[in-house]
Amino acid sequence: MRFFRACWNTGVVTATDSWNMPLRTKLLVRALNRSRGSDRMLVDDEIARSRAWFAPTRIPYTWVTGPVPAGVEIADTAFAARDGHRVAVRTYRPRDTEGEALPALLWFHGGGWVLGNTRGYDPICAWLADRAHVTVLNVDYRLAPEHRAPQAVHDCVDATRWAASEASGPGIRHIGLGVAGDSAGGNLAAVAAQVLRDEGGADLAYAALVYPAVDATMSSESVALHAQAPILTRADMDAFLAHYLGDAEDALDPLDPLVSPLHAEDLSGLPPTLVQTADLDPLRDEGAAYAVALREAGVEARHTNYERVPHGFVSFPGATRVGRASREELVGWVRDHAHHTRLG
């Protein structure tokens, strides 16, 4: 309850009040800022705490995050990555679908390739499974700084190939496969789609990128304009990329498409892609640019920019005016593309 009491402690005026957000969004952002402090140093203790924490799926937390539908069965499994490491996967499947092969959606969580965990995405993943009638596979890919780029990419590509194979079990339909994720997870979904197009192993029906990080050069106008934005700042982005790329001689260049899918030489042949951006987000312009570049390459792409919300808003729909609309767009995109191709 301490978190929610902080939301309503409005006696002190902060920089958050200068942002053109609805009051309930400002209150949540203020509470999150107080819980993390003024600067994100990404020291070991903070990384460990963030990776372990997730909002409980009960009232009052679900007033903000959205509930976990009762009609979804949540379980855990794993697959063997290319190096033999067992990568955990949290699964979400509509109940009463035993014996039915459902198309799979691979979800890659956000957190700057450093933070986050799969359980924190139970509300949105279960909701997608319930509303789109798919099995969601929430991949616990390996995180930096212990595992530098492109290890997370490898895990996500391997997870998608596993989902497309018989190894994933009889309950997964191997067509209508999609990749999706938010923030760093959106980056991984975009990169995985490019790798799978080039190297094979899975045929994707669609991708859905939620405020994705697609340009590690951080040169877009919104990065400068929203350098001190709520939830995600330029300093945060610098810290995340420093952990993800590292400084070894063989570190990936920020222009490498394995880090910056916007800078791939060829975007043709990619699956239909939804890009959702937040207006008060440093990542806004690069997400928009990626959608434009996809369309110019002949790829079906839809871009929707949601106004008056910061980065991360899809994870707290109850604290925004557009969270429900963004989720409805997302589930519609998944449902329409996952079930468009039929067996036989």
C-alpha positions in Angstrom: 0.0 0.0 0.0 3.0 2.4 0.5 3.3 2.7 -3.3 -0.3 3.8 -3.6 -0.1 6.2 -0.6 2.8 7.9 -2.4 0.6 8.4 -5.5 -1.7 10.6 -3.5 0.9 12.6 -1.6 0.6 15.7 -3.7 1.8 18.3 -1.2 5.2 18.8 -3.0 5.4 20.3 -6.5 7.9 18.4 -8.7 9.2 18.6 -12.3 6.5 16.0 -13.1 3.9 18.8 -12.8 5.3 20.6 -15.9 4.5 17.7 -18.2 1.2 17.8 -20.0 -0.2 14.5 -18.6 -3.5 13.7 -17.0 -3.5 14.0 -13.2 -3.6 10.3 -12.5 -0.6 9.8 -14.8 1.3 12.5 -13.0 0.6 10.9 -9.6 1.8 7.5 -10.7 5.0 9.0 -12.2 5.7 11.0 -9.1 5.4 7.8 -7.0 7.7 5.9 -9.3 10.3 8.7 -9.3 10.2 8.8 -5.5 10.7 5.1 -5.3 13.8 5.1 -7.5 15.4 8.4 -6.4 16.6 11.3 -8.6 19.2 9.4 -10.5 19.4 5.9 -11.9 23.0 4.6 -11.3 22.2 1.0 -12.1 24.4 -0.4 -9.4 24.4 -4.1 -8.6 21.9 -3.7 -5.7 19.4 -1.8 -7.7 19.6 -4.2 -10.6 19.0 -7.2 -8.3 16.0 -5.5 -6.6 14.4 -4.5 -9.9 14.8 -7.9 -11.4 13.1 -9.5 -8.4 10.2 -7.1 -8.0 6.8 -7.2 -9.7 3.5 -5.7 -8.9 1.2 -8.2 -7.2 -1.8 -9.3 -9.3 -4.4 -8.1 -6.8 -6.3 -5.0 -5.9 -5.2 -2.2 -5.5 -2.2 -2.9 -7.8 -4.4 -4.1 -10.6 -6.2 -0.8 -10.6 -3.1 0.5 -12.3 -1.6 -2.5 -14.1 -4.9 -4.2 -15.2 -6.1 -7.5 -13.9 -5.0 -11.0 -14.9 -8.0 -12.6 -16.6 -9.3 -15.6 -14.7 -9.8 -17.5 -17.9 -6.0 -17.9 -18.6 -3.8 -20.7 -17.4 -0.2 -19.5 -16.5 2.6 -22.0 -16.4 6.4 -22.2 -16.8 8.6 -24.1 -19.2 12.0 -23.8 -20.8 14.0 -24.5 -23.9 17.6 -25.2 -24.8 19.3 -22.2 -26.4 22.1 -22.6 -29.0 24.8 -22.8 -26.3 22.8 -25.4 -24.2 21.6 -22.9 -21.6 18.1 -23.5 -20.4 16.0 -20.3 -21.0 12.9 -20.1 -18.9 9.6 -19.2 -20.6 6.4 -18.1 -18.8 3.3 -19.3 -20.8 -0.2 -18.0 -20.9 -3.0 -20.0 -22.6 -6.8 -19.6 -22.5 -8.4 -22.3 -20.3 -10.6 -25.0 -21.9 -8.4 -25.2 -25.0 -6.9 -28.6 -24.3 -6.2 -30.4 -27.5 -6.4 -27.2 -29.6 -3.2 -26.0 -31.3 -3.1 -22.2 -30.8 -0.8 -19.7 -32.6 2.0 -18.5 -30.5 3.1 -14.9 -29.6 6.6 -14.5 -28.4 6.8 -11.6 -25.9 10.1 -10.0 -24.9 9.9 -7.8 -21.8 11.3 -4.3 -21.4 13.9 -3.0 -18.9 16.8 -1.7 -21.0 18.2 -5.2 -21.6 19.2 -5.0 -17.9 16.2 -4.9 -15.7 12.7 -6.5 -15.6 11.3 -10.0 -15.3 8.6 -12.1 -16.9 6.2 -12.1 -13.9 5.9 -8.3 -14.1 4.2 -8.8 -17.5 1.5 -11.2 -16.3 -1.3 -8.7 -16.8 -0.6 -7.8 -20.4 0.5 -11.3 -21.5 -2.5 -13.0 -19.9 -4.8 -10.3 -21.4 -3.3 -10.9 -24.9 -3.8 -14.6 -24.6 -7.4 -14.2 -23.4 -8.5 -11.6 -25.9 -6.5 -12.7 -29.0 -6.9 -16.5 -28.4 -3.2 -17.2 -28.6 -0.6 -18.8 -26.5 1.8 -16.1 -25.2 5.4 -17.2 -24.6 7.1 -14.7 -22.3 10.8 -15.3 -22.7 13.2 -14.8 -19.8 16.2 -13.9 -22.0 19.6 -13.3 -20.5 20.3 -9.8 -19.2 23.2 -7.4 -19.2 25.7 -6.7 -17.9 26.3 -10.3 -17.2 25.4 -11.1 -20.8 26.3 -8.4 -23.3 24.8 -7.9 -26.7 23.9 -9.9 -28.8 23.2 -12.6 -26.2 19.6 -11.4 -25.6 19.0 -11.4 -29.4 20.3 -15.0 -29.6 17.9 -16.1 -26.9 14.9 -14.4 -28.5 15.7 -15.8 -31.9 16.2 -19.3 -30.4 12.9 -19.0 -28.5 11.1 -18.1 -31.8 12.6 -21.0 -33.6 11.7 -23.3 -30.7 8.1 -22.1 -30.9 8.1 -22.8 -34.6 9.3 -26.4 -34.1 7.7 -29.6 -32.8 9.9 -29.2 -29.7 7.4 -26.6 -28.3 4.7 -29.3 -28.0 1.4 -30.2 -29.6 -0.5 -27.2 -28.2 1.4 -24.7 -30.4 0.4 -24.0 -34.0 3.5 -23.4 -36.0 1.9 -20.8 -38.3 0.5 -17.4 -37.3 3.6 -16.9 -35.2 4.3 -13.4 -34.0 7.0 -11.5 -32.0 6.3 -8.5 -29.7 7.7 -6.6 -26.9 8.0 -3.2 -25.2 11.0 -0.8 -25.1 14.1 -3.0 -25.1 11.8 -5.9 -25.8 10.5 -4.1 -28.8 14.1 -3.7 -29.9 14.6 -7.5 -29.6 11.4 -8.3 -31.5 12.5 -6.0 -34.3 16.0 -7.5 -34.4 14.6 -11.1 -34.2 12.3 -10.4 -37.2 15.3 -9.3 -39.2 17.5 -12.2 -38.2 14.8 -14.7 -38.9 14.1 -13.2 -42.3 17.8 -13.5 -43.2 18.7 -16.8 -41.6 15.4 -18.7 -41.4 14.1 -21.0 -38.7 10.7 -19.5 -38.3 8.1 -17.8 -40.5 6.6 -14.7 -38.8 3.1 -13.6 -39.5 3.5 -10.2 -37.7 5.4 -8.1 -35.2 4.2 -5.7 -32.6 6.6 -3.1 -31.2 5.6 -1.1 -28.2 7.7 2.1 -27.8 10.7 0.2 -29.2 14.3 1.3 -28.9 15.5 0.9 -32.5 18.4 3.4 -32.8 21.2 3.1 -30.3 22.9 6.3 -31.7 20.2 8.2 -29.8 20.3 10.9 -32.4 16.6 11.6 -32.9 15.0 14.9 -31.9 12.8 13.4 -29.2 15.8 12.1 -27.3 17.0 15.7 -26.8 13.5 17.1 -26.4 12.5 14.6 -23.7 15.9 14.1 -22.1 14.3 14.6 -18.7 11.1 12.9 -19.4 9.1 10.9 -16.8 9.9 7.2 -16.5 12.8 7.1 -19.1 15.5 9.8 -19.3 18.5 10.3 -21.6 20.7 9.3 -18.6 18.7 6.1 -18.2 19.3 5.3 -21.9 23.0 6.0 -21.6 23.3 3.7 -18.6 21.3 0.9 -20.2 23.3 0.9 -23.4 26.6 1.1 -21.5 25.6 -2.2 -19.7 24.3 -3.8 -22.8 27.1 -3.0 -25.2 30.0 -2.9 -22.8 33.4 -1.6 -23.7 35.3 -4.7 -24.8 37.2 -4.6 -28.1 34.5 -6.9 -29.7 31.5 -4.8 -28.4 28.8 -4.2 -31.0 28.8 -0.8 -32.6 25.7 1.3 -31.9 25.0 1.3 -35.7 25.0 -2.5 -35.9 21.5 -3.7 -36.9 21.7 -6.3 -34.0 21.5 -3.2 -31.7 19.9 -0.6 -34.0 17.4 -2.3 -36.4 16.5 1.1 -37.8 20.0 1.1 -39.5 19.6 -2.2 -41.3 20.5 -1.9 -45.0 17.4 -3.7 -46.1 14.0 -3.7 -44.4 12.0 -5.4 -47.2 10.4 -8.8 -46.6 9.7 -8.2 -42.9 6.4 -9.2 -41.5 3.5 -6.7 -41.0 4.5 -4.6 -38.1 2.6 -2.5 -35.5 4.6 0.3 -33.9 3.1 2.1 -30.9 4.9 5.1 -29.4 4.3 7.4 -26.5 4.3 11.2 -27.1 6.3 12.1 -24.0 9.1 9.6 -24.6 12.7 9.9 -25.8 12.1 6.9 -28.0 9.1 8.4 -29.8 10.8 9.6 -33.0 12.9 6.6 -33.7 9.8 4.4 -33.4 8.0 6.6 -35.8 11.0 6.6 -38.2 11.1 2.8 -38.1 7.5 2.6 -39.2 8.2 5.0 -42.1 11.3 3.1 -43.1 9.2 -0.2 -43.1 6.6 1.3 -45.3 9.2 2.7 -47.7 10.6 -0.8 -48.0 7.2 -2.2 -48.9 6.3 -3.6 -45.5 2.8 -3.3 -44.1 3.3 -1.1 -41.1 0.9 0.8 -38.8 2.2 3.5 -36.4 0.1 5.0 -33.6 1.4 7.7 -31.3 -0.4 8.0 -28.0 -0.6 11.5 -26.7 0.0 12.8 -23.2 1.6 9.6 -21.9 5.2 8.7 -21.0 7.3 5.7 -21.8 6.0 2.5 -20.2 2.3 3.5 -20.3 1.0 0.2 -21.7 2.1 -1.4 -18.4 -0.1 1.0 -16.3 -3.3 1.4 -18.3 -5.3 2.3 -15.2 -3.2 5.5 -14.7 -3.8 6.8 -18.2 -6.6 7.8 -20.5 -5.3 5.9 -23.5 -4.0 2.7 -22.0 -7.1 0.8 -22.7 -7.2 2.0 -26.3 -3.5 1.0 -26.9 -4.2 -2.5 -25.5 -7.2 -2.9 -27.7 -5.2 -1.9 -30.8 -2.5 -4.3 -29.8 -4.8 -7.3 -29.2 -6.6 -6.5 -32.5 -3.4 -6.6 -34.4 -2.3 -9.9 -32.8 -5.7 -11.5 -33.3 -6.1 -10.4 -36.9 -2.6 -11.5 -38.0 -2.3 -14.7 -35.9 -5.5 -16.2 -37.2 -5.3 -14.9 -40.7 -3.3 -17.9 -42.1 -5.1 -21.2 -41.7 -3.8 -24.7 -41.8 -4.1 -26.5 -45.1 
